């Protein structure tokens, strides 16, 4: 394929303009309006890898709200039947409160989510949340933790 005269120069100028726009921050301004997601480290339970995440879905003058979820990925060749639990720290009770739990089958090679909450937090207080998977074959996995820094 033969390029028209000046086509290469136009491609370089167009590419530079796209790169400059991406680096200028103009394209990222709307991304700041999206919910902030914080995730903790991954935990393994057999063929399943899971982690606890939390979205900051609302920030007010004195409180903010998180929506915790456990994300699990089955790396195995067979489906896995798992039970899950999602909890948040309850400062008033000085203990963990359960937001949700139950069974779910994770298909081979697929990813799934379990949601808890939403949870409401006082401004200035970080939001500790955790989740865990268990299976009949392997028992309880380790707790997957996430700590969302205070959003206000």
Backbone as CSV, one residue per row, in Angstrom:
resi,resn,N_x,N_y,N_z,CA_x,CA_y,CA_z,C_x,C_y,C_z
1,UNK,0.842,-1.171,0.000,0.000,0.000,0.000,0.887,1.233,0.000
2,UNK,0.624,2.132,-0.911,1.414,3.348,-1.018,0.681,4.471,-0.283
3,UNK,1.386,5.170,0.590,0.808,6.287,1.326,0.822,7.540,0.472
4,UNK,-0.175,8.345,0.634,-0.229,9.633,-0.050,0.823,10.565,0.534
5,UNK,1.311,11.521,-0.235,2.306,12.450,0.300,1.752,13.165,1.551
6,UNK,2.540,13.204,2.601,2.138,13.895,3.829,1.331,13.024,4.782
7,UNK,0.988,11.791,4.391,0.152,10.931,5.243,0.886,10.533,6.517
8,UNK,2.189,10.240,6.391,2.941,9.870,7.593,3.009,11.024,8.574
9,UNK,3.259,12.230,8.044,3.333,13.401,8.909,1.996,13.637,9.608
10,UNK,0.895,13.450,8.883,-0.435,13.623,9.467,-0.670,12.598,10.575
11,UNK,-0.235,11.351,10.344,-0.401,10.313,11.357,0.393,10.650,12.614
12,UNK,1.608,11.156,12.455,2.434,11.537,13.602,1.795,12.698,14.353
13,UNK,1.302,13.696,13.628,0.653,14.851,14.269,-0.613,14.408,14.991
14,UNK,-1.415,13.553,14.354,-2.650,13.058,14.986,-2.321,12.257,16.231
15,UNK,-1.315,11.370,16.146,-0.908,10.580,17.307,-0.425,11.454,18.443
16,UNK,0.334,12.487,18.132,0.836,13.408,19.154,-0.319,14.156,19.807
17,UNK,-1.318,14.543,19.023,-2.476,15.252,19.577,-3.264,14.356,20.517
18,UNK,-3.441,13.084,20.152,-4.150,12.134,21.015,-3.375,11.937,22.307
19,UNK,-2.056,11.772,22.221,-1.230,11.597,23.404,-1.274,12.841,24.288
20,UNK,-1.191,14.017,23.701,-1.236,15.256,24.473,-2.580,15.402,25.181
21,UNK,-3.663,15.039,24.515,-4.979,15.111,25.148,-5.053,14.145,26.317
22,UNK,-4.540,12.936,26.145,-4.577,11.943,27.218,-3.745,12.383,28.407
23,UNK,-2.591,13.012,28.151,-1.720,13.438,29.245,-2.168,14.732,29.902
24,UNK,-2.997,15.526,29.220,-3.382,16.827,29.765,-4.364,16.718,30.918
25,UNK,-5.019,15.567,31.051,-6.002,15.407,32.117,-7.400,15.727,31.666
26,UNK,-7.568,16.244,30.469,-8.896,16.593,29.988,-9.802,15.367,29.927
27,UNK,-9.245,14.231,29.526,-10.052,13.018,29.397,-10.338,12.386,30.745
28,UNK,-9.574,12.731,31.788,-9.774,12.101,33.081,-10.666,12.921,34.012
29,UNK,-11.082,14.086,33.615,-11.899,14.925,34.500,-13.206,14.241,34.868
30,UNK,-13.858,13.575,33.913,-15.120,12.921,34.223,-14.915,11.663,35.054
31,UNK,-13.725,11.065,35.017,-13.472,9.859,35.793,-13.522,10.136,37.288
32,UNK,-13.292,11.376,37.707,-13.338,11.701,39.119,-14.751,11.642,39.675
33,UNK,-15.760,11.682,38.814,-17.139,11.595,39.256,-17.582,10.155,39.471
34,UNK,-16.803,9.185,39.003,-17.135,7.779,39.169,-16.854,7.364,40.610
35,UNK,-17.548,6.287,41.093,-17.248,5.801,42.439,-15.797,5.342,42.560
36,UNK,-15.227,5.547,43.725,-13.872,5.103,44.012,-13.952,3.663,44.501
37,UNK,-13.145,2.783,43.928,-13.101,1.385,44.350,-11.747,1.100,44.979
38,UNK,-11.778,0.484,46.156,-10.577,0.088,46.875,-10.634,-1.431,47.030
39,UNK,-9.533,-2.132,46.743,-9.488,-3.587,46.891,-8.304,-3.984,47.764
40,UNK,-8.499,-5.048,48.525,-7.430,-5.614,49.329,-6.685,-6.687,48.556
41,UNK,-5.732,-7.341,49.201,-4.941,-8.380,48.531,-5.765,-9.639,48.244
42,UNK,-5.328,-10.398,47.247,-5.997,-11.648,46.890,-5.683,-12.749,47.896
43,UNK,-6.642,-13.656,48.061,-6.502,-14.828,48.913,-6.806,-16.053,48.049
44,UNK,-6.083,-17.144,48.249,-6.310,-18.367,47.486,-6.996,-19.414,48.347
45,UNK,-7.944,-20.120,47.731,-8.590,-21.276,48.341,-8.742,-22.312,47.233
46,UNK,-7.772,-23.215,47.147,-7.768,-24.183,46.056,-7.621,-23.467,44.728
47,UNK,-8.539,-23.763,43.802,-8.492,-23.154,42.472,-9.106,-21.762,42.444
48,UNK,-9.673,-21.322,43.556,-10.368,-20.030,43.598,-9.455,-18.968,44.217
49,UNK,-9.406,-17.825,43.564,-8.712,-16.651,44.093,-9.776,-15.595,44.355
50,UNK,-9.760,-15.005,45.554,-10.769,-13.990,45.863,-10.137,-12.807,46.575
51,UNK,-10.846,-11.668,46.494,-10.398,-10.460,47.179,-11.620,-9.661,47.588
52,UNK,-11.439,-8.856,48.590,-12.490,-7.988,49.096,-12.268,-6.595,48.528
53,UNK,-13.359,-5.996,48.036,-13.309,-4.645,47.490,-14.456,-3.830,48.083
54,UNK,-14.369,-2.523,47.932,-15.430,-1.649,48.413,-15.492,-0.406,47.530
55,UNK,-16.700,-0.058,47.132,-16.935,1.176,46.372,-17.395,2.262,47.329
56,UNK,-16.837,3.462,47.216,-17.382,4.622,47.918,-18.472,5.170,47.001
57,UNK,-19.733,4.983,47.412,-20.846,5.314,46.526,-21.501,6.654,46.839
58,UNK,-21.220,7.207,48.027,-21.802,8.509,48.364,-20.921,9.177,49.416
59,UNK,-20.688,10.473,49.255,-19.951,11.262,50.244,-20.797,12.463,50.591
60,UNK,-21.161,12.581,51.871,-21.938,13.717,52.343,-21.075,14.644,53.187
61,UNK,-21.731,15.549,53.901,-20.995,16.500,54.736,-20.463,15.854,56.006
62,UNK,-21.205,14.896,56.564,-20.794,14.268,57.824,-20.641,12.760,57.729
63,UNK,-21.096,12.156,56.629,-21.006,10.706,56.463,-20.656,10.347,55.019
64,UNK,-20.217,9.118,54.841,-20.027,8.562,53.506,-20.508,7.114,53.516
65,UNK,-20.760,6.572,52.334,-21.334,5.234,52.213,-20.438,4.364,51.342
66,UNK,-20.213,3.127,51.798,-19.461,2.154,51.009,-20.370,0.998,50.612
67,UNK,-20.041,0.360,49.510,-20.728,-0.840,49.030,-19.672,-1.932,48.883
68,UNK,-19.534,-2.807,49.918,-18.495,-3.835,49.859,-18.911,-5.001,48.965
69,UNK,-17.912,-5.633,48.343,-18.185,-6.838,47.575,-16.969,-7.751,47.562
70,UNK,-17.252,-9.030,47.490,-16.219,-10.048,47.398,-16.174,-10.504,45.946
71,UNK,-14.998,-10.459,45.340,-14.820,-10.886,43.952,-14.035,-12.185,43.956
72,UNK,-14.579,-13.213,43.290,-13.925,-14.524,43.260,-13.767,-15.002,41.823
73,UNK,-12.602,-15.597,41.539,-12.299,-16.116,40.205,-11.896,-17.581,40.331
74,UNK,-12.564,-18.436,39.566,-12.263,-19.855,39.556,-11.257,-20.142,38.440
75,UNK,-10.042,-20.508,38.808,-8.997,-20.810,37.836,-9.014,-22.274,37.414
76,UNK,-9.909,-23.060,38.027,-9.931,-24.495,37.779,-10.734,-24.893,36.554
77,UNK,-10.716,-26.188,36.277,-11.426,-26.744,35.138,-12.858,-27.164,35.477
78,UNK,-13.180,-27.252,36.759,-14.512,-27.668,37.198,-15.183,-26.547,37.989
79,UNK,-16.508,-26.508,37.987,-17.209,-25.528,38.827,-16.922,-25.774,40.307
80,UNK,-17.000,-24.716,41.100,-16.773,-24.805,42.548,-18.005,-24.278,43.262
81,UNK,-18.543,-25.083,44.183,-19.637,-24.634,45.042,-19.026,-24.002,46.282
82,UNK,-19.318,-22.733,46.504,-18.709,-21.999,47.608,-19.776,-21.287,48.429
83,UNK,-19.473,-21.092,49.693,-20.279,-20.241,50.575,-19.462,-18.996,50.848
84,UNK,-20.138,-17.863,50.971,-19.429,-16.618,51.209,-20.041,-15.890,52.403
85,UNK,-19.242,-15.004,52.952,-19.704,-14.108,53.998,-18.999,-12.763,53.798
86,UNK,-19.744,-11.683,53.941,-19.212,-10.322,53.844,-19.564,-9.607,55.148
87,UNK,-18.573,-8.950,55.760,-18.767,-8.282,57.044,-18.150,-6.880,57.032
88,UNK,-18.620,-6.042,57.956,-17.992,-4.737,58.197,-17.773,-4.577,59.697
89,UNK,-16.814,-3.753,60.038,-16.547,-3.477,61.441,-17.611,-2.532,61.963
90,UNK,-18.228,-2.895,63.072,-19.251,-2.064,63.711,-18.628,-1.413,64.941
91,UNK,-18.277,-0.114,64.855,-17.608,0.540,65.989,-18.477,0.570,67.244
92,UNK,-19.786,0.676,67.089,-20.673,0.741,68.252,-20.663,-0.574,69.030
93,UNK,-20.539,-1.695,68.339,-20.536,-3.006,68.991,-19.119,-3.525,69.227
94,UNK,-18.125,-2.809,68.728,-16.725,-3.247,68.799,-16.560,-4.675,68.281
95,UNK,-17.194,-4.941,67.138,-17.084,-6.275,66.552,-17.525,-6.275,65.099
96,UNK,-17.406,-7.422,64.468,-17.769,-7.566,63.064,-19.259,-7.842,62.937
97,UNK,-19.894,-7.173,61.985,-21.318,-7.368,61.687,-21.437,-7.962,60.291
98,UNK,-22.286,-8.959,60.140,-22.449,-9.625,58.845,-23.403,-8.846,57.952
99,UNK,-22.938,-8.574,56.730,-23.737,-7.844,55.733,-24.438,-8.784,54.763
100,UNK,-23.905,-9.955,54.573,-24.499,-10.893,53.630,-23.723,-12.178,53.598
101,UNK,-24.355,-13.197,53.067,-23.710,-14.485,52.944,-24.614,-15.458,52.231
102,UNK,-24.045,-16.575,51.831,-24.835,-17.598,51.177,-24.028,-18.396,50.187
103,UNK,-24.684,-19.355,49.524,-23.983,-20.224,48.573,-24.027,-19.683,47.151
104,UNK,-23.048,-20.099,46.357,-23.022,-19.755,44.939,-22.061,-20.714,44.229
105,UNK,-22.391,-21.071,43.006,-21.498,-21.884,42.189,-20.688,-20.953,41.295
106,UNK,-19.365,-21.151,41.311,-18.470,-20.363,40.467,-18.062,-21.254,39.306
107,UNK,-18.478,-20.884,38.118,-18.175,-21.681,36.933,-16.697,-21.725,36.625
108,UNK,-16.288,-22.752,35.904,-14.905,-22.906,35.491,-14.450,-21.696,34.679
109,UNK,-13.340,-21.100,35.090,-12.786,-19.966,34.366,-13.576,-18.681,34.481
110,UNK,-14.525,-18.612,35.391,-15.352,-17.403,35.481,-15.091,-16.633,36.770
111,UNK,-15.566,-15.402,36.775,-15.458,-14.512,37.927,-16.859,-14.130,38.373
112,UNK,-17.054,-14.037,39.683,-18.358,-13.654,40.214,-18.169,-12.709,41.391
113,UNK,-19.252,-12.047,41.776,-19.218,-11.079,42.882,-20.351,-11.367,43.868
114,UNK,-20.082,-11.118,45.138,-21.097,-11.130,46.181,-21.075,-9.754,46.830
115,UNK,-22.241,-9.166,47.013,-22.332,-7.815,47.557,-22.897,-7.831,48.971
116,UNK,-22.371,-6.963,49.816,-22.904,-6.732,51.148,-23.323,-5.282,51.237
117,UNK,-23.673,-4.851,52.436,-23.955,-3.433,52.666,-25.183,-2.929,51.974
118,UNK,-25.306,-1.632,51.758,-24.282,-0.603,51.933,-24.034,-0.283,53.412
119,UNK,-22.865,0.274,53.661,-22.494,0.645,55.021,-22.254,2.150,55.096
120,UNK,-22.706,2.744,56.195,-22.591,4.191,56.397,-21.532,4.451,57.461
121,UNK,-20.654,5.408,57.148,-19.514,5.712,58.016,-19.473,7.201,58.327
122,UNK,-19.015,7.532,59.525,-18.826,8.914,59.927,-17.559,9.459,59.270
123,UNK,-17.618,10.685,58.781,-16.436,11.314,58.194,-15.276,11.253,59.185
124,UNK,-14.091,10.987,58.660,-12.899,10.877,59.496,-12.621,9.463,59.983
125,UNK,-13.557,8.544,59.783,-13.391,7.155,60.213,-13.146,6.284,58.979
126,UNK,-12.054,5.494,58.987,-11.814,4.543,57.898,-12.849,3.425,57.953
127,UNK,-13.042,2.732,56.825,-14.084,1.713,56.699,-13.470,0.322,56.532
128,UNK,-13.311,-0.453,57.633,-12.797,-1.816,57.513,-13.932,-2.790,57.144
129,UNK,-13.689,-3.578,56.106,-14.655,-4.586,55.669,-13.871,-5.837,55.306
130,UNK,-14.541,-6.998,55.363,-13.844,-8.238,55.064,-14.815,-9.269,54.491
131,UNK,-14.232,-10.276,53.853,-15.033,-11.352,53.296,-14.245,-12.639,53.287
132,UNK,-14.994,-13.749,53.174,-14.340,-15.061,53.188,-15.166,-16.052,52.389
133,UNK,-14.485,-16.980,51.738,-15.128,-18.094,51.050,-14.844,-19.373,51.809
134,UNK,-15.742,-20.324,51.656,-15.490,-21.669,52.174,-16.094,-22.679,51.203
135,UNK,-15.504,-23.856,51.184,-16.015,-24.954,50.366,-16.074,-26.204,51.235
136,UNK,-16.895,-27.168,50.829,-16.991,-28.427,51.582,-15.662,-29.165,51.577
137,UNK,-14.957,-29.125,50.442,-13.701,-29.866,50.318,-12.548,-29.242,51.098
138,UNK,-12.471,-27.897,51.080,-11.302,-27.220,51.641,-11.567,-26.474,52.946
139,UNK,-12.811,-26.359,53.349,-13.128,-25.629,54.572,-13.108,-24.129,54.354
140,UNK,-12.865,-23.391,55.446,-12.855,-21.932,55.385,-11.540,-21.413,54.830
141,UNK,-11.642,-20.432,53.934,-10.457,-19.723,53.474,-10.090,-18.645,54.480
142,UNK,-8.988,-17.968,54.225,-8.576,-16.852,55.072,-9.473,-15.651,54.809
143,UNK,-9.533,-14.761,55.766,-10.287,-13.524,55.577,-9.561,-12.649,54.558
144,UNK,-10.314,-12.090,53.644,-9.805,-11.088,52.705,-10.268,-9.735,53.233
145,UNK,-9.344,-8.860,53.507,-9.657,-7.565,54.126,-9.504,-6.420,53.140
146,UNK,-10.290,-5.382,53.365,-10.109,-4.117,52.651,-10.341,-3.003,53.662
147,UNK,-9.523,-1.977,53.575,-9.673,-0.816,54.438,-9.807,0.417,53.533
148,UNK,-11.007,0.954,53.481,-11.255,2.148,52.667,-10.930,3.372,53.510
149,UNK,-9.986,4.206,53.066,-9.684,5.430,53.821,-10.925,6.346,53.871
150,UNK,-11.073,7.048,54.980,-12.219,7.955,55.143,-12.348,8.850,53.921
151,UNK,-13.556,8.911,53.372,-13.790,9.658,52.138,-14.077,11.143,52.389
152,UNK,-14.221,11.510,53.646,-14.469,12.922,53.965,-13.916,13.240,55.340
